[in-house]
């Protein structure tokens, strides 16, 4: 268990919003010296509290302007079939998020494509009966209200864990 003090928490909050801020800017915002900020950031990365520094691109610029949420129901809910499907979708570039869920459906997929023709090709290739899929339902995103935003995820206190 890694203890995070109030400086760590403020620093994490800042880099979650924008991890490209210079250390001197972060230092002023969190009330530490530049060297203390650099040391803490290095520790947070080394201890895998910060697991990635990524760039989030505009989907329209990557050729994936259409977003679908696909509810998938498997023919068999056994471990073999479920694991095989999970291994399959991991390798599909169109799948930008996937969750194994409870309820009537077995999976929720976030699929991003450039066109309906590309989505049709995806469904024929990945969501076919021979892949163990009995049915799927597609929800097409009309507009985004809240984008996937890791900075919105709560940061628990050690006492909460």
N, CA, C and O atoms as a DFTB+ gen file, in Angstrom:
644 C
 N C O
     1  1       0.851      -1.183       0.000
     2  2       0.000       0.000       0.000
     3  2       0.892       1.240       0.000
     4  3       1.818       1.355       0.803
     5  1       0.604       2.143      -0.893
     6  2       1.398       3.351      -1.029
     7  2       0.643       4.505      -0.387
     8  3      -0.524       4.750      -0.696
     9  1       1.312       5.193       0.492
    10  2       0.706       6.349       1.162
    11  2       0.887       7.590       0.292
    12  3       1.984       7.876      -0.188
    13  1      -0.201       8.314       0.103
    14  2      -0.165       9.570      -0.639
    15  2      -0.521      10.699       0.315
    16  3      -1.582      10.691       0.940
    17  1       0.380      11.669       0.417
    18  2       0.073      12.809       1.271
    19  2      -0.667      13.873       0.456
    20  3      -0.940      13.681      -0.729
    21  1      -0.983      14.982       1.096
    22  2      -1.775      16.022       0.425
    23  2      -1.016      16.625      -0.765
    24  3      -1.636      17.027      -1.749
    25  1       0.314      16.692      -0.684
    26  2       1.094      17.207      -1.817
    27  2       0.995      16.246      -3.003
    28  3       0.806      16.674      -4.142
    29  1       1.127      14.928      -2.726
    30  2       0.994      13.926      -3.792
    31  2      -0.369      14.054      -4.461
    32  3      -0.471      14.034      -5.688
    33  1      -1.401      14.183      -3.657
    34  2      -2.775      14.251      -4.183
    35  2      -2.984      15.501      -5.041
    36  3      -3.623      15.432      -6.091
    37  1      -2.449      16.640      -4.600
    38  2      -2.572      17.860      -5.402
    39  2      -1.766      17.735      -6.693
    40  3      -2.210      18.176      -7.753
    41  1      -0.593      17.140      -6.599
    42  2       0.247      16.932      -7.775
    43  2      -0.445      15.990      -8.766
    44  3      -0.453      16.253      -9.968
    45  1      -1.015      14.914      -8.270
    46  2      -1.739      13.976      -9.132
    47  2      -2.913      14.681      -9.804
    48  3      -3.141      14.502     -11.000
    49  1      -3.652      15.475      -9.047
    50  2      -4.792      16.201      -9.625
    51  2      -4.333      17.097     -10.777
    52  3      -5.000      17.176     -11.809
    53  1      -3.214      17.760     -10.602
    54  2      -2.701      18.649     -11.650
    55  2      -2.253      17.875     -12.888
    56  3      -2.599      18.258     -14.006
    57  1      -1.497      16.803     -12.715
    58  2      -1.006      16.072     -13.894
    59  2      -2.118      15.278     -14.571
    60  3      -2.008      14.948     -15.752
    61  1      -3.183      14.966     -13.844
    62  2      -4.337      14.326     -14.481
    63  2      -5.018      15.293     -15.441
    64  3      -5.546      14.876     -16.472
    65  1      -5.009      16.560     -15.113
    66  2      -5.603      17.572     -15.996
    67  2      -4.688      17.863     -17.188
    68  3      -5.150      18.021     -18.318
    69  1      -3.378      17.929     -16.912
    70  2      -2.420      18.252     -17.977
    71  2      -1.036      17.808     -17.529
    72  3      -0.404      18.471     -16.707
    73  1      -0.564      16.689     -18.067
    74  2       0.730      16.160     -17.627
    75  2       1.910      16.802     -18.363
    76  3       3.055      16.383     -18.193
    77  1       1.626      17.812     -19.174
    78  2       2.702      18.512     -19.875
    79  2       3.102      19.819     -19.184
    80  3       3.921      20.573     -19.709
    81  1       2.533      20.084     -18.027
    82  2       2.888      21.304     -17.299
    83  2       4.344      21.207     -16.839
    84  3       4.766      20.157     -16.353
    85  1       5.098      22.262     -16.983
    86  2       6.479      22.248     -16.501
    87  2       6.518      22.106     -14.972
    88  3       5.594      22.526     -14.276
    89  1       7.583      21.519     -14.476
    90  2       7.735      21.300     -13.028
    91  2       7.652      22.613     -12.259
    92  3       7.103      22.637     -11.158
    93  1       8.176      23.697     -12.803
    94  2       8.128      24.977     -12.097
    95  2       6.695      25.469     -11.933
    96  3       6.350      26.071     -10.916
    97  1       5.858      25.209     -12.943
    98  2       4.454      25.582     -12.877
    99  2       3.727      24.711     -11.838
   100  3       2.941      25.209     -11.033
   101  1       4.004      23.414     -11.877
   102  2       3.404      22.501     -10.904
   103  2       3.823      22.863      -9.487
   104  3       3.016      22.824      -8.558
   105  1       5.089      23.213      -9.334
   106  2       5.609      23.571      -8.009
   107  2       4.816      24.726      -7.412
   108  3       4.452      24.695      -6.237
   109  1       4.552      25.733      -8.216
   110  2       3.776      26.873      -7.740
   111  2       2.347      26.500      -7.382
   112  3       1.781      27.048      -6.436
   113  1       1.768      25.587      -8.119
   114  2       0.380      25.198      -7.879
   115  2       0.209      24.315      -6.647
   116  3      -0.813      24.391      -5.966
   117  1       1.210      23.474      -6.356
   118  2       1.062      22.531      -5.234
   119  2       1.833      22.960      -3.992
   120  3       1.683      22.345      -2.936
   121  1       2.659      24.008      -4.097
   122  2       3.374      24.512      -2.929
   123  2       4.620      23.741      -2.565
   124  3       4.934      23.580      -1.386
   125  1       5.343      23.256      -3.584
   126  2       6.606      22.545      -3.370
   127  2       7.695      23.169      -4.240
   128  3       7.418      23.984      -5.119
   129  1       8.930      22.770      -3.976
   130  2      10.023      23.209      -4.837
   131  2       9.987      22.401      -6.135
   132  3       9.360      21.344      -6.203
   133  1      10.661      22.908      -7.152
   134  2      10.741      22.214      -8.442
   135  2      11.359      20.836      -8.252
   136  3      10.860      19.853      -8.800
   137  1      12.444      20.755      -7.480
   138  2      13.103      19.454      -7.291
   139  2      12.198      18.474      -6.536
   140  3      12.213      17.275      -6.816
   141  1      11.417      18.976      -5.587
   142  2      10.487      18.094      -4.858
   143  2       9.401      17.569      -5.795
   144  3       9.015      16.404      -5.705
   145  1       8.910      18.418      -6.685
   146  2       7.899      17.989      -7.667
   147  2       8.490      16.919      -8.569
   148  3       7.859      15.887      -8.796
   149  1       9.694      17.147      -9.087
   150  2      10.330      16.167      -9.972
   151  2      10.559      14.841      -9.251
   152  3      10.331      13.773      -9.819
   153  1      11.009      14.912      -8.003
   154  2      11.259      13.701      -7.207
   155  2       9.947      12.941      -6.979
   156  3       9.904      11.720      -7.129
   157  1       8.897      13.648      -6.625
   158  2       7.603      13.002      -6.370
   159  2       7.021      12.396      -7.643
   160  3       6.482      11.290      -7.608
   161  1       7.123      13.098      -8.755
   162  2       6.621      12.548     -10.012
   163  2       7.381      11.281     -10.396
   164  3       6.779      10.306     -10.846
   165  1       8.691      11.294     -10.222
   166  2       9.504      10.110     -10.518
   167  2       9.055       8.939      -9.639
   168  3       8.912       7.817     -10.126
   169  1       8.830       9.198      -8.339
   170  2       8.387       8.145      -7.419
   171  2       6.998       7.635      -7.805
   172  3       6.754       6.428      -7.791
   173  1       6.089       8.549      -8.150
   174  2       4.738       8.146      -8.532
   175  2       4.743       7.276      -9.789
   176  3       3.917       6.373      -9.926
   177  1       5.665       7.545     -10.696
   178  2       5.794       6.707     -11.905
   179  2       6.490       5.394     -11.576
   180  3       6.058       4.337     -12.035
   181  1       7.555       5.444     -10.791
   182  2       8.281       4.227     -10.416
   183  2       7.399       3.252      -9.643
   184  3       7.499       2.038      -9.822
   185  1       6.535       3.788      -8.784
   186  2       5.662       2.944      -7.967
   187  2       4.357       2.611      -8.679
   188  3       3.453       2.025      -8.083
   189  1       4.256       2.982      -9.956
   190  2       3.108       2.659     -10.807
   191  2       1.789       3.251     -10.308
   192  3       0.721       2.682     -10.533
   193  1       1.873       4.386      -9.636
   194  2       0.667       5.143      -9.320
   195  2       0.257       5.890     -10.589
   196  3      -0.916       5.903     -10.962
   197  1       1.230       6.506     -11.241
   198  2       1.027       7.046     -12.588
   199  2       1.498       5.942     -13.522
   200  3       2.691       5.643     -13.581
   201  1       0.570       5.338     -14.249
   202  2       0.923       4.179     -15.075
   203  2       1.155       4.524     -16.535
   204  3       1.728       3.720     -17.271
   205  1       0.718       5.714     -16.976
   206  2       0.931       6.083     -18.374
   207  2       0.824       7.586     -18.548
   208  3       0.066       8.253     -17.843
   209  1       1.575       8.103     -19.473
   210  2       1.469       9.485     -19.924
   211  2       1.094       9.396     -21.396
   212  3       1.901       8.968     -22.221
   213  1      -0.129       9.798     -21.729
   214  2      -0.630       9.598     -23.083
   215  2      -1.139      10.892     -23.689
   216  3      -1.391      11.874     -22.991
   217  1      -1.282      10.869     -25.004
   218  2      -1.909      11.973     -25.726
   219  2      -3.280      11.493     -26.185
   220  3      -3.401      10.405     -26.749
   221  1      -4.303      12.290     -25.950
   222  2      -5.650      11.957     -26.384
   223  2      -5.932      12.775     -27.630
   224  3      -5.876      14.004     -27.609
   225  1      -6.236      12.078     -28.718
   226  2      -6.414      12.727     -30.012
   227  2      -7.888      12.932     -30.326
   228  3      -8.752      12.231     -29.799
   229  1      -8.160      13.887     -31.178
   230  2      -9.506      14.118     -31.681
   231  2      -9.851      12.942     -32.602
   232  3      -9.156      12.721     -33.594
   233  1     -10.924      12.177     -32.290
   234  2     -11.267      11.011     -33.112
   235  2     -11.480      11.358     -34.584
   236  3     -11.198      10.530     -35.450
   237  1     -11.964      12.546     -34.884
   238  2     -12.175      12.937     -36.277
   239  2     -10.862      12.986     -37.054
   240  3     -10.849      12.786     -38.268
   241  1      -9.764      13.249     -36.360
   242  2      -8.461      13.323     -37.023
   243  2      -7.795      11.962     -37.168
   244  3      -6.795      11.836     -37.875
   245  1      -8.339      10.941     -36.505
   246  2      -7.741       9.609     -36.569
   247  2      -8.541       8.665     -37.457
   248  3      -8.238       7.474     -37.534
   249  1      -9.559       9.193     -38.124
   250  2     -10.370       8.344     -38.985
   251  2     -11.351       7.490     -38.204
   252  3     -11.776       6.440     -38.686
   253  1     -11.714       7.920     -37.016
   254  2     -12.671       7.143     -36.213
   255  2     -13.722       8.074     -35.613
   256  3     -13.923       8.111     -34.399
   257  1     -14.383       8.820     -36.487
   258  2     -15.329       9.836     -36.036
   259  2     -16.652       9.257     -35.537
   260  3     -17.362       9.926     -34.787
   261  1     -16.997       8.039     -35.931
   262  2     -18.237       7.409     -35.465
   263  2     -17.944       6.528     -34.264
   264  3     -17.041       5.692     -34.295
   265  1     -18.716       6.726     -33.209
   266  2     -18.546       5.914     -32.002
   267  2     -19.816       5.126     -31.748
   268  3     -20.917       5.676     -31.737
   269  1     -19.644       3.824     -31.542
   270  2     -20.752       2.953     -31.214
   271  2     -20.473       2.269     -29.893
   272  3     -19.328       1.952     -29.571
   273  1     -21.534       2.046     -29.130
   274  2     -21.447       1.179     -27.964
   275  2     -22.228      -0.064     -28.352
   276  3     -23.402       0.014     -28.713
   277  1     -21.577      -1.190     -28.274
   278  2     -22.168      -2.429     -28.764
   279  2     -22.373      -3.375     -27.587
   280  3     -21.436      -3.702     -26.860
   281  1     -23.615      -3.803     -27.419
   282  2     -23.971      -4.758     -26.373
   283  2     -23.943      -6.140     -27.007
   284  3     -24.687      -6.412     -27.949
   285  1     -23.084      -7.010     -26.490
   286  2     -22.864      -8.320     -27.103
   287  2     -23.362      -9.416     -26.169
   288  3     -23.071      -9.420     -24.973
   289  1     -24.116     -10.338     -26.744
   290  2     -24.592     -11.507     -25.999
   291  2     -23.965     -12.745     -26.636
   292  3     -24.060     -12.959     -27.844
   293  1     -23.328     -13.545     -25.804
   294  2     -22.656     -14.751     -26.272
   295  2     -23.613     -15.942     -26.278
   296  3     -24.555     -16.009     -25.488
   297  1     -23.350     -16.875     -27.186
   298  2     -24.147     -18.088     -27.271
   299  2     -23.965     -18.925     -26.009
   300  3     -24.931     -19.455     -25.459
   301  1     -22.727     -19.038     -25.559
   302  2     -22.396     -19.788     -24.347
   303  2     -21.607     -18.872     -23.424
   304  3     -20.668     -18.204     -23.858
   305  1     -21.989     -18.840     -22.147
   306  2     -21.318     -17.952     -21.192
   307  2     -20.214     -18.663     -20.418
   308  3     -19.797     -18.182     -19.364
   309  1     -19.735     -19.799     -20.920
   310  2     -18.652     -20.522     -20.251
   311  2     -17.321     -19.814     -20.412
   312  3     -17.149     -18.972     -21.293
   313  1     -16.388     -20.168     -19.551
   314  2     -15.077     -19.516     -19.566
   315  2     -14.363     -19.658     -20.903
   316  3     -13.724     -18.714     -21.366
   317  1     -14.465     -20.825     -21.527
   318  2     -13.772     -21.055     -22.806
   319  2     -14.226     -20.060     -23.868
   320  3     -13.404     -19.387     -24.491
   321  1     -15.535     -19.971     -24.071
   322  2     -16.087     -19.083     -25.094
   323  2     -15.831     -17.618     -24.754
   324  3     -15.463     -16.823     -25.619
   325  1     -16.029     -17.275     -23.492
   326  2     -15.840     -15.882     -23.081
   327  2     -14.377     -15.462     -23.231
   328  3     -14.093     -14.376     -23.736
   329  1     -13.465     -16.304     -22.801
   330  2     -12.037     -15.978     -22.917
   331  2     -11.598     -15.884     -24.370
   332  3     -10.801     -15.016     -24.727
   333  1     -12.119     -16.781     -25.216
   334  2     -11.762     -16.747     -26.639
   335  2     -12.233     -15.437     -27.275
   336  3     -11.499     -14.820     -28.047
   337  1     -13.453     -15.016     -26.953
   338  2     -13.965     -13.758     -27.499
   339  2     -13.160     -12.575     -26.983
   340  3     -12.835     -11.661     -27.740
   341  1     -12.840     -12.594     -25.698
   342  2     -12.032     -11.506     -25.116
   343  2     -10.681     -11.408     -25.819
   344  3     -10.216     -10.309     -26.121
   345  1     -10.051     -12.553     -26.080
   346  2      -8.757     -12.537     -26.792
   347  2      -8.923     -11.973     -28.200
   348  3      -8.040     -11.275     -28.698
   349  1     -10.032     -12.269     -28.829
   350  2     -10.302     -11.786     -30.186
   351  2     -10.457     -10.267     -30.219
   352  3      -9.853      -9.601     -31.060
   353  1     -11.261      -9.716     -29.312
   354  2     -11.544      -8.279     -29.392
   355  2     -10.359      -7.416     -28.982
   356  3     -10.259      -6.259     -29.390
   357  1      -9.469      -7.969     -28.183
   358  2      -8.272      -7.222     -27.792
   359  2      -7.457      -6.811     -29.020
   360  3      -6.787      -5.779     -29.010
   361  1      -7.518      -7.615     -30.065
   362  2      -6.698      -7.376     -31.260
   363  2      -7.409      -6.577     -32.347
   364  3      -6.861      -6.389     -33.433
   365  1      -8.608      -6.110     -32.073
   366  2      -9.359      -5.353     -33.074
   367  2      -9.123      -3.864     -32.862
   368  3      -9.487      -3.326     -31.816
   369  1      -8.527      -3.199     -33.827
   370  2      -8.172      -1.787     -33.670
   371  2      -9.395      -0.895     -33.486
   372  3      -9.294       0.184     -32.902
   373  1     -10.548      -1.339     -33.981
   374  2     -11.764      -0.536     -33.854
   375  2     -12.291      -0.504     -32.421
   376  3     -13.019       0.414     -32.042
   377  1     -11.925      -1.500     -31.632
   378  2     -12.411      -1.591     -30.253
   379  2     -11.502      -0.733     -29.378
   380  3     -10.337      -1.065     -29.157
   381  1     -12.051       0.378     -28.882
   382  2     -11.259       1.293     -28.056
   383  2     -11.604       1.167     -26.575
   384  3     -11.031       1.867     -25.739
   385  1     -12.524       0.292     -26.255
   386  2     -12.881      -0.014     -24.874
   387  2     -13.728      -1.271     -24.872
   388  3     -14.513      -1.495     -25.793
   389  1     -13.578      -2.086     -23.852
   390  2     -14.374      -3.316     -23.768
   391  2     -14.523      -3.711     -22.311
   392  3     -13.580      -3.631     -21.524
   393  1     -15.733      -4.141     -21.969
   394  2     -16.026      -4.531     -20.596
   395  2     -16.824      -5.825     -20.587
   396  3     -17.767      -5.977     -21.364
   397  1     -16.464      -6.741     -19.731
   398  2     -17.214      -7.952     -19.429
   399  2     -18.208      -7.529     -18.356
   400  3     -17.795      -7.093     -17.282
   401  1     -19.509      -7.646     -18.618
   402  2     -20.513      -7.066     -17.731
   403  2     -21.510      -8.109     -17.228
   404  3     -21.600      -9.217     -17.757
   405  1     -22.245      -7.726     -16.205
   406  2     -23.321      -8.572     -15.704
   407  2     -24.630      -8.149     -16.356
   408  3     -24.714      -7.090     -16.978
   409  1     -25.635      -8.977     -16.209
   410  2     -26.951      -8.655     -16.758
   411  2     -27.242      -9.487     -17.985
   412  3     -26.661     -10.555     -18.177
   413  1     -28.151      -8.992     -18.823
   414  2     -28.571      -9.750     -20.003
   415  2     -27.479      -9.844     -21.063
   416  3     -27.443     -10.801     -21.836
   417  1     -26.609      -8.874     -21.100
   418  2     -25.528      -8.862     -22.096
   419  2     -24.246      -9.364     -21.436
   420  3     -24.097      -9.316     -20.215
   421  1     -23.330      -9.843     -22.264
   422  2     -22.058     -10.361     -21.737
   423  2     -20.918      -9.356     -21.844
   424  3     -20.025      -9.327     -20.997
   425  1     -20.952      -8.531     -22.890
   426  2     -19.903      -7.542     -23.112
   427  2     -20.510      -6.215     -23.543
   428  3     -21.583      -6.171     -24.146
   429  1     -19.809      -5.140     -23.225
   430  2     -20.073      -3.828     -23.816
   431  2     -18.775      -3.426     -24.503
   432  3     -17.711      -3.404     -23.884
   433  1     -18.876      -3.114     -25.771
   434  2     -17.717      -2.686     -26.549
   435  2     -17.892      -1.229     -26.959
   436  3     -18.990      -0.802     -27.317
   437  1     -16.816      -0.483     -26.906
   438  2     -16.796       0.854     -27.495
   439  2     -16.031       0.697     -28.804
   440  3     -14.856       0.332     -28.810
   441  1     -16.707       0.976     -29.900
   442  2     -16.139       0.774     -31.231
   443  2     -16.103       2.120     -31.938
   444  3     -17.103       2.837     -31.976
   445  1     -14.948       2.460     -32.495
   446  2     -14.795       3.716     -33.228
   447  2     -14.328       3.410     -34.646
   448  3     -13.324       2.730     -34.862
   449  1     -15.089       3.934     -35.607
   450  2     -14.824       3.684     -37.027
   451  2     -15.028       4.975     -37.818
   452  3     -15.563       5.959     -37.308
   453  1     -14.589       4.945     -39.070
   454  2     -14.719       6.116     -39.930
   455  2     -16.050       6.155     -40.661
   456  3     -16.522       7.227     -41.039
   457  1     -16.661       4.984     -40.862
   458  2     -17.886       4.949     -41.666
   459  2     -18.748       3.759     -41.268
   460  3     -18.293       2.846     -40.578
   461  1     -19.995       3.784     -41.714
   462  2     -20.884       2.659     -41.464
   463  2     -20.398       1.420     -42.222
   464  3     -20.569       0.297     -41.747
   465  1     -19.804       1.617     -43.381
   466  2     -19.264       0.476     -44.126
   467  2     -18.153      -0.205     -43.319
   468  3     -18.062      -1.432     -43.288
   469  1     -17.319       0.595     -42.676
   470  2     -16.254       0.031     -41.839
   471  2     -16.854      -0.705     -40.637
   472  3     -16.348      -1.751     -40.230
   473  1     -17.926      -0.159     -40.075
   474  2     -18.591      -0.825     -38.951
   475  2     -19.216      -2.143     -39.403
   476  3     -19.132      -3.147     -38.696
   477  1     -19.839      -2.141     -40.576
   478  2     -20.424      -3.366     -41.112
   479  2     -19.354      -4.450     -41.282
   480  3     -19.577      -5.610     -40.936
   481  1     -18.201      -4.066     -41.812
   482  2     -17.100      -5.029     -41.980
   483  2     -16.642      -5.555     -40.619
   484  3     -16.364      -6.745     -40.468
   485  1     -16.567      -4.663     -39.633
   486  2     -16.187      -5.070     -38.275
   487  2     -17.182      -6.097     -37.723
   488  3     -16.773      -7.133     -37.200
   489  1     -18.472      -5.816     -37.835
   490  2     -19.462      -6.737     -37.263
   491  2     -19.412      -8.094     -37.946
   492  3     -19.536      -9.123     -37.283
   493  1     -19.233      -8.110     -39.247
   494  2     -19.161      -9.390     -39.980
   495  2     -17.913     -10.190     -39.589
   496  3     -17.944     -11.419     -39.537
   497  1     -16.829      -9.483     -39.319
   498  2     -15.563     -10.139     -38.985
   499  2     -15.509     -10.576     -37.521
   500  3     -15.002     -11.657     -37.221
   501  1     -16.027      -9.749     -36.604
   502  2     -15.802      -9.947     -35.168
   503  2     -17.036     -10.438     -34.426
   504  3     -16.915     -11.195     -33.462
   505  1     -18.214     -10.021     -34.857
   506  2     -19.431     -10.339     -34.104
   507  2     -20.260     -11.429     -34.779
   508  3     -21.481     -11.481     -34.632
   509  1     -19.587     -12.279     -35.505
   510  2     -20.256     -13.344     -36.239
   511  2     -20.612     -14.515     -35.325
   512  3     -20.031     -14.693     -34.254
   513  1     -21.574     -15.297     -35.774
   514  2     -22.028     -16.457     -35.015
   515  2     -20.890     -17.445     -34.747
   516  3     -20.822     -18.045     -33.675
   517  1     -20.010     -17.606     -35.717
   518  2     -18.894     -18.549     -35.516
   519  2     -17.892     -18.074     -34.457
   520  3     -17.036     -18.841     -34.016
   521  1     -18.005     -16.815     -34.058
   522  2     -17.184     -16.284     -32.957
   523  2     -17.857     -16.508     -31.610
   524  3     -17.322     -16.127     -30.569
   525  1     -19.045     -17.137     -31.636
   526  2     -19.755     -17.425     -30.400
   527  2     -20.777     -16.365     -30.011
   528  3     -21.368     -16.438     -28.934
   529  1     -20.991     -15.380     -30.881
   530  2     -21.929     -14.300     -30.600
   531  2     -23.331     -14.727     -31.045
   532  3     -23.534     -15.118     -32.194
   533  1     -24.285     -14.650     -30.130
   534  2     -25.665     -14.977     -30.503
   535  2     -26.421     -13.740     -30.967
   536  3     -27.283     -13.824     -31.842
   537  1     -26.093     -12.573     -30.370
   538  2     -26.727     -11.329     -30.809
   539  2     -25.902     -10.141     -30.340
   540  3     -25.089     -10.243     -29.421
   541  1     -26.135      -9.015     -30.997
   542  2     -25.532      -7.760     -30.540
   543  2     -26.473      -6.621     -30.873
   544  3     -27.256      -6.690     -31.820
   545  1     -26.378      -5.578     -30.079
   546  2     -27.198      -4.384     -30.259
   547  2     -26.254      -3.193     -30.328
   548  3     -25.364      -3.053     -29.490
   549  1     -26.445      -2.342     -31.317
   550  2     -25.568      -1.203     -31.538
   551  2     -26.258       0.090     -31.125
   552  3     -27.377       0.381     -31.549
   553  1     -25.570       0.855     -30.294
   554  2     -26.017       2.189     -29.904
   555  2     -25.046       3.172     -30.551
   556  3     -23.859       3.176     -30.224
   557  1     -25.534       3.993     -31.451
   558  2     -24.676       4.945     -32.159
   559  2     -24.667       6.264     -31.395
   560  3     -25.722       6.804     -31.061
   561  1     -23.477       6.777     -31.123
   562  2     -23.345       8.036     -30.401
   563  2     -23.737       9.194     -31.304
   564  3     -23.184       9.364     -32.391
   565  1     -24.692       9.982     -30.847
   566  2     -25.122      11.167     -31.581
   567  2     -24.223      12.345     -31.215
   568  3     -23.751      13.075     -32.086
   569  1     -23.994      12.517     -29.912
   570  2     -23.073      13.550     -29.450
   571  2     -22.527      13.120     -28.095
   572  3     -23.183      12.393     -27.349
   573  1     -21.342      13.570     -27.795
   574  2     -20.696      13.238     -26.530
   575  2     -21.061      14.286     -25.500
   576  3     -20.894      15.484     -25.731
   577  1     -21.557      13.832     -24.369
   578  2     -21.893      14.732     -23.268
   579  2     -20.702      14.830     -22.309
   580  3     -20.270      15.927     -21.957
   581  1     -20.179      13.677     -21.892
   582  2     -18.977      13.612     -21.055
   583  2     -18.048      12.604     -21.730
   584  3     -18.379      11.423     -21.835
   585  1     -16.912      13.063     -22.177
   586  2     -15.942      12.179     -22.824
   587  2     -15.243      11.316     -21.784
   588  3     -15.217      11.649     -20.599
   589  1     -14.676      10.198     -22.243
   590  2     -13.850       9.405     -21.336
   591  2     -12.802      10.337     -20.762
   592  3     -12.022      10.934     -21.503
   593  1     -12.781      10.463     -19.464
   594  2     -11.889      11.426     -18.832
   595  2     -11.331      10.827     -17.551
   596  3     -11.977      10.894     -16.505
   597  1     -10.133      10.237     -17.619
   598  2      -9.546       9.636     -16.425
   599  2      -9.398      10.603     -15.256
   600  3      -9.351      10.174     -14.103
   601  1      -9.323      11.901     -15.538
   602  2      -9.161      12.852     -14.436
   603  2     -10.423      12.965     -13.593
   604  3     -10.381      13.525     -12.497
   605  1     -11.547      12.443     -14.083
   606  2     -12.792      12.467     -13.320
   607  2     -12.883      11.305     -12.335
   608  3     -13.724      11.326     -11.436
   609  1     -12.038      10.303     -12.490
   610  2     -12.092       9.154     -11.585
   611  2     -11.643       9.574     -10.197
   612  3     -10.664      10.307     -10.054
   613  1     -12.351       9.114      -9.173
   614  2     -11.978       9.510      -7.811
   615  2     -10.641       8.895      -7.402
   616  3     -10.288       7.797      -7.831
   617  1      -9.925       9.611      -6.584
   618  2      -8.681       9.124      -5.999
   619  2      -8.997       8.805      -4.551
   620  3      -9.240       9.709      -3.751
   621  1      -8.995       7.530      -4.210
   622  2      -9.387       7.095      -2.866
   623  2      -8.320       7.431      -1.830
   624  3      -7.127       7.462      -2.133
   625  1      -8.757       7.675      -0.640
   626  2      -7.857       7.810       0.495
   627  2      -7.408       6.417       0.899
   628  3      -8.125       5.447       0.652
   629  1      -6.260       6.298       1.505
   630  2      -5.758       5.000       1.961
   631  2      -6.782       4.328       2.890
   632  3      -6.896       3.102       2.890
   633  1      -7.513       5.100       3.665
   634  2      -8.503       4.549       4.596
   635  2      -9.680       3.921       3.845
   636  3     -10.376       3.065       4.391
   637  1      -9.908       4.345       2.581
   638  2     -11.019       3.824       1.793
   639  2     -10.701       2.491       1.138
   640  3     -11.605       1.781       0.697
   641  1      -9.423       2.148       1.072
   642  2      -9.013       0.940       0.335
   643  2      -9.059      -0.269       1.233
   644  3      -8.749      -1.377       0.795
